[in-house]
C-alpha cells in the first residue's frame, strides 16, 4: 500500500477498492499511517465524496478495527436511536428506560457535547456518581440483567473512528456527509443491533441546517444500516428552537424525569413518542404504530419506565434519589428571572445562541480538557408563537455568579425574538425508510 498514491487517486476523483480501504484504516488505527497523510485523504473526501461501495468499505473497516457487543442467546430484540445533535434534546434519557420496559434490549451508546449542542453523556454525568465508561462486558451483563445501559464509546468500539474523528475536528473535515455517516454507523453497528432509529435534526440549531443535506445524511445512514442487516428508519425533526424547556445538563435530567413521570413538556413528549414508536416497530415489538404508542404510554402511566430509569442510575453508580428530589442534582448558586422586554409574539428562540450561552456559562466545552459545570443553563418557558407581555417572566437563568447571569441575560435577549408572529415549522417533518 502506497498511501500517497491512494490520496492522489481520491484527489483526482477516483475510487479506492474495498481491500485498500480496509488496509488503510486498520494501518491508521494501528499507528503506521501518519496523521498528515490521513488528513490529506480526509480533505480529498470532503471535496470528492465517496461512492456507495467506498462508503460501505470505509464503515466496515472502521467497524472491524475494534470489537462488537455480542448477544448470543438473548431473548429480546436489540434496538437503539441516534440523534444528530441539538439544544435541549434529552429524548435518550426517556427512551432507553421506556423501551427496556416494553421488552427491548437497549445498549445506548452516546456522545458528549459537540460545539453548541449538548451531549447525553454530560447530562447523565450530572447525576452524582453516574458512570458512563462501562466495558463491553459490563454493558452486555447490565443489558441482560435490566434491559438497558447508557454508555460512551469504549476503547474497544471502532477505535479507528475515534482517531479519525479527533483528526477531522482539527482539520476542518467534520462537515462531510459520507464521513459523518460512516462515523455514526460504525459505532451503532458495533452494538449488534436489530433495529436503529435516527433523529436527524434540521433548522438553525442543527449541524446540517438545510433539509436537503439532512435528507441526504438520513438516506446515507439508512443505506449503511440496511446493508449490515440492521432495520433503520429516520425522522427529520425540528431544531430551529430548543426541545423542551430546559437547556443545560442537570436541568435536562430533571426535565427528563418529569417526562418519565408523565409531566414532560408537550414538544419533548411529541418527539419522544414518535421516536419510541419507530423503535418499537423496528424491534418488532408492536404490530403497528397505535399498539406501539399505547405500550409506550403505559410504560409512563404505570410508573415502570421511571422505575427502570432508577434501576439504570443505580446500576451505573449514580444516586437514584434524583428521581424524587431534584435538589440531589447539582444546583446553581445564582438563579435569575428573565422577563419579556416588550409586548408581542415570540417569533423565535434561536437554539444555536442558547447553546453557545450555555458554553459561556461553563456548561459546555471550549477546549477538549474543559470541565463541564452541570448546574448551569436555562429554563425557557416561552415558545415560538406565544403572546407575551412586557415584564412577564419567560425564562430563568442558572449561573454560578451574578456577572455570568448578566452575560446570559444578554444572550437570551439576542436569542428570544419578540415581534410579529412567524410560521412555526412542524416538530416532525419527514419519515424516511429504505
WOVEN-V16217 format. One record per residue. N is the residue number from 0. PHI is phi as a letter, one per 20 degrees, with the letter a starting at -180 (NA if undefined). PSI is psi as a letter, one per 30 degrees, with the letter a starting at -180 (999 if undefined). Layout:
# WOVEN-V16217
n={N & N}
phi={PHI & PHI}
psi={PSI & PSI}
This chain:
# WOVEN-V16217
n={0 & 1 & 2 & 3 & 4 & 5 & 6 & 7 & 8 & 9 & 10 & 11 & 12 & 13 & 14 & 15 & 16 & 17 & 18 & 19 & 20 & 21 & 22 & 23 & 24 & 25 & 26 & 27 & 28 & 29 & 30 & 31 & 32 & 33 & 34 & 35 & 36 & 37 & 38 & 39 & 40 & 41 & 42 & 43 & 44 & 45 & 46 & 47 & 48 & 49 & 50 & 51 & 52 & 53 & 54 & 55 & 56 & 57 & 58 & 59 & 60 & 61 & 62 & 63 & 64 & 65 & 66 & 67 & 68 & 69 & 70 & 71 & 72 & 73 & 74 & 75 & 76 & 77 & 78 & 79 & 80 & 81 & 82 & 83 & 84 & 85 & 86 & 87 & 88 & 89 & 90 & 91 & 92 & 93 & 94 & 95 & 96 & 97 & 98 & 99 & 100 & 101 & 102 & 103 & 104 & 105 & 106 & 107 & 108 & 109 & 110 & 111 & 112 & 113 & 114 & 115 & 116 & 117 & 118 & 119 & 120 & 121 & 122 & 123 & 124 & 125 & 126 & 127 & 128 & 129 & 130 & 131 & 132 & 133 & 134 & 135 & 136 & 137 & 138 & 139 & 140 & 141 & 142 & 143 & 144 & 145 & 146 & 147 & 148 & 149 & 150 & 151 & 152 & 153 & 154 & 155 & 156 & 157 & 158 & 159 & 160 & 161 & 162 & 163 & 164 & 165 & 166 & 167 & 168 & 169 & 170 & 171 & 172 & 173 & 174 & 175 & 176 & 177 & 178 & 179 & 180 & 181 & 182 & 183 & 184 & 185 & 186 & 187 & 188 & 189 & 190 & 191 & 192 & 193 & 194 & 195 & 196 & 197 & 198 & 199 & 200 & 201 & 202 & 203 & 204 & 205 & 206 & 207 & 208 & 209 & 210 & 211 & 212 & 213 & 214 & 215 & 216 & 217 & 218 & 219 & 220 & 221 & 222 & 223 & 224 & 225 & 226 & 227 & 228 & 229 & 230 & 231 & 232 & 233 & 234 & 235 & 236 & 237 & 238 & 239 & 240 & 241 & 242 & 243 & 244 & 245 & 246 & 247 & 248 & 249 & 250 & 251 & 252 & 253 & 254 & 255 & 256 & 257 & 258 & 259 & 260 & 261 & 262 & 263 & 264 & 265 & 266 & 267 & 268 & 269 & 270 & 271 & 272 & 273 & 274 & 275 & 276 & 277 & 278 & 279 & 280 & 281 & 282 & 283 & 284 & 285 & 286 & 287 & 288 & 289 & 290 & 291 & 292 & 293 & 294 & 295 & 296 & 297 & 298 & 299 & 300 & 301 & 302 & 303 & 304 & 305 & 306 & 307 & 308 & 309 & 310 & 311 & 312 & 313 & 314 & 315 & 316 & 317 & 318 & 319 & 320 & 321 & 322 & 323 & 324 & 325 & 326 & 327 & 328 & 329 & 330 & 331 & 332 & 333 & 334 & 335 & 336 & 337 & 338 & 339 & 340 & 341 & 342 & 343 & 344 & 345 & 346 & 347 & 348 & 349 & 350 & 351 & 352 & 353 & 354 & 355 & 356 & 357 & 358 & 359 & 360 & 361 & 362 & 363 & 364 & 365 & 366 & 367 & 368 & 369 & 370 & 371 & 372 & 373 & 374 & 375 & 376 & 377 & 378 & 379 & 380 & 381 & 382 & 383 & 384 & 385 & 386 & 387 & 388 & 389 & 390 & 391 & 392 & 393 & 394 & 395 & 396 & 397 & 398 & 399 & 400 & 401 & 402 & 403 & 404 & 405 & 406 & 407 & 408 & 409 & 410 & 411 & 412 & 413 & 414 & 415 & 416 & 417 & 418 & 419 & 420 & 421 & 422 & 423 & 424 & 425 & 426 & 427 & 428 & 429 & 430 & 431 & 432 & 433}
phi={NA & d & f & g & f & f & f & f & f & f & g & e & n & e & c & e & f & g & f & f & g & f & f & f & f & f & f & f & f & e & n & e & d & f & g & f & f & f & f & f & f & f & f & f & f & g & e & d & m & c & f & g & f & f & f & g & f & f & f & f & f & f & f & f & f & b & e & c & f & c & c & g & n & f & e & b & f & d & b & b & c & c & d & e & o & a & d & n & e & d & f & g & f & e & f & g & f & f & f & f & f & e & o & e & e & c & e & f & d & c & c & e & g & c & m & e & e & e & c & f & f & f & f & f & f & f & f & g & n & f & d & d & e & e & f & f & f & f & f & f & f & f & f & f & e & c & n & b & b & c & c & e & f & e & f & e & e & l & f & f & f & f & f & f & f & g & f & f & f & d & c & l & c & f & e & c & f & f & f & f & f & f & f & f & f & f & f & f & f & f & f & m & e & e & b & b & d & d & d & e & e & c & o & f & e & e & f & d & f & e & f & f & f & f & f & f & f & g & f & f & f & f & f & f & f & f & f & d & m & d & f & c & c & c & d & e & c & f & c & e & b & f & e & m & e & e & c & p & f & f & f & f & f & g & f & f & f & f & f & f & e & n & c & f & g & f & f & g & f & f & f & f & g & f & f & f & f & f & f & f & f & f & e & l & e & b & e & b & f & f & f & f & f & f & f & f & f & f & f & e & f & f & n & f & f & f & f & f & f & f & f & f & g & f & f & d & n & e & e & f & f & f & f & d & c & g & f & f & e & g & d & f & f & c & c & c & e & d & d & f & f & b & f & q & d & f & f & b & c & f & f & f & f & f & f & f & f & f & f & f & f & o & e & b & d & e & c & g & e & f & e & e & e & f & e & e & q & c & c & d & e & f & d & g & n & f & e & c & d & g & n & f & f & c & a & c & d & d & c & e & c & f & f & f & f & f & f & f & f & f & f & f & f & f & e & e & e & d & r & f & f & d & f & e & f & f & f & c & d & b & c & c & c & f}
psi={k & j & e & e & e & e & e & e & e & e & e & g & g & a & k & k & l & e & e & e & e & e & e & e & e & e & e & e & e & f & g & f & k & l & e & e & e & e & e & e & e & e & e & e & e & e & e & f & a & k & l & e & e & e & e & e & e & e & e & e & e & e & e & f & f & a & l & l & k & k & h & k & g & k & g & l & k & k & l & l & l & k & k & g & k & a & k & g & j & g & e & e & f & e & e & e & e & e & e & e & f & g & g & l & k & j & i & j & k & l & l & l & k & k & b & f & l & l & k & e & e & e & e & e & f & f & j & k & f & k & k & f & i & k & l & e & e & e & e & e & e & e & e & e & e & f & f & l & l & j & l & l & k & l & f & f & k & h & f & e & e & e & e & e & e & e & e & e & f & g & g & h & g & e & i & j & e & e & e & e & e & e & e & e & f & e & e & e & f & f & f & h & k & f & l & k & k & k & j & j & k & l & l & f & g & l & e & i & e & k & e & e & e & e & e & e & e & e & e & e & e & e & e & e & e & e & f & g & g & j & k & k & k & k & k & k & l & k & h & g & l & l & k & a & e & k & j & k & e & e & e & e & e & e & e & e & e & e & e & f & g & g & g & l & k & e & e & e & e & e & e & e & e & e & e & e & e & e & e & e & e & f & f & h & f & l & f & l & e & e & e & e & e & e & e & e & e & e & f & e & f & f & f & e & e & e & e & e & e & e & e & e & e & e & f & g & g & l & j & f & f & f & e & f & j & f & f & f & l & k & k & l & f & k & j & k & k & k & l & k & f & l & l & a & k & j & e & l & j & j & e & e & e & e & e & e & e & e & e & e & f & g & g & a & k & f & l & e & g & k & k & k & j & f & f & l & a & l & j & j & f & k & l & k & f & k & k & l & k & k & f & k & k & f & l & k & k & j & l & f & l & e & e & e & e & e & e & e & e & e & e & e & e & e & e & j & k & k & b & k & k & l & k & k & k & k & e & j & f & l & k & k & l & 999}
